[in-house]
């Protein structure tokens, strides 16, 4: 889960004010490119506004606070290693595109 909440008062911290939407997109793109068997869910406030952007592994997983788009590859490398998230690729996906 990635918090994309933006508070109405601009003087209050929020994950969206720290580019959590860009972070969510970077995670979604990397998960898709790697073929990981996980779902990325954009959500609203998880109560960690002062430390965001907030990412949480669900259900009941740890929080990752302050993650940046530049850190997504390392973050996903760690998840793959720790949780065995790599999905087996189909041989169909290994075929060249039509007309190649």
C-alpha positions in Angstrom: 0.0 0.0 0.0 1.2 3.5 -0.9 -0.3 6.5 0.8 -1.1 9.3 -1.7 -3.0 11.5 0.8 -2.7 15.3 0.4 -3.8 17.4 3.3 -5.9 20.5 2.5 -3.7 22.8 4.6 -0.5 23.2 2.8 1.4 23.9 6.0 0.8 20.3 7.2 3.0 17.4 6.1 1.5 14.8 3.7 2.8 11.9 1.7 1.5 13.5 -1.6 3.4 16.7 -0.9 6.5 14.4 -0.9 5.7 12.9 -4.4 4.1 9.7 -3.2 2.1 9.6 -6.4 5.3 9.5 -8.4 6.6 6.8 -5.9 3.4 4.8 -6.4 3.8 4.9 -10.2 7.5 3.9 -9.9 6.6 0.9 -7.7 3.7 -0.1 -10.1 6.0 0.1 -13.1 8.8 -1.9 -11.5 6.4 -4.5 -10.1 4.9 -5.0 -13.6 8.4 -5.0 -15.3 9.7 -7.6 -12.9 6.5 -9.8 -13.1 6.1 -9.8 -9.3 3.1 -11.5 -7.9 2.0 -8.6 -5.8 -0.6 -5.9 -6.0 0.2 -2.2 -5.4 -2.7 -0.3 -3.8 -2.9 3.5 -3.6 -4.5 4.4 -0.3 -5.1 7.4 1.9 -3.6 8.3 5.3 -1.9 5.7 7.4 -1.1 8.2 10.1 2.6 8.6 9.3 2.3 12.0 7.6 5.4 13.5 9.1 7.6 10.7 7.9 6.2 9.9 4.5 5.8 8.9 1.8 4.4 5.9 3.6 4.6 2.4 2.1 3.2 -0.6 4.0 3.4 -4.2 3.2 0.0 -5.8 3.8 -1.5 -7.6 5.5 0.0 -6.5 8.8 3.4 -5.9 7.4 6.1 -3.3 8.2 6.0 0.3 7.2 8.7 1.8 4.9 8.9 5.5 5.5 10.5 8.1 3.3 11.1 5.8 0.3 12.0 7.6 -2.9 11.5 6.6 -6.5 15.2 6.2 -6.8 15.2 3.5 -4.0 12.4 1.4 -5.6 14.7 -1.1 -7.3 16.6 -1.8 -4.0 13.3 -2.0 -2.1 11.9 -4.6 -4.5 15.2 -6.5 -4.6 14.9 -6.9 -0.8 11.2 -8.0 -1.1 12.0 -10.5 -3.7 14.8 -12.0 -1.6 13.0 -11.9 1.7 9.5 -13.0 0.6 10.2 -15.0 -2.5 7.9 -12.8 -4.7 9.2 -13.7 -8.1 6.5 -15.1 -10.3 7.4 -17.8 -12.8 7.4 -16.4 -16.3 5.5 -18.2 -19.0 7.5 -19.4 -22.0 4.9 -17.4 -24.1 6.3 -14.2 -22.5 9.8 -15.2 -23.8 8.7 -15.3 -27.4 9.6 -12.4 -29.7 6.8 -10.0 -30.7 5.0 -10.8 -34.0 6.9 -9.8 -37.1 10.3 -10.0 -35.5 
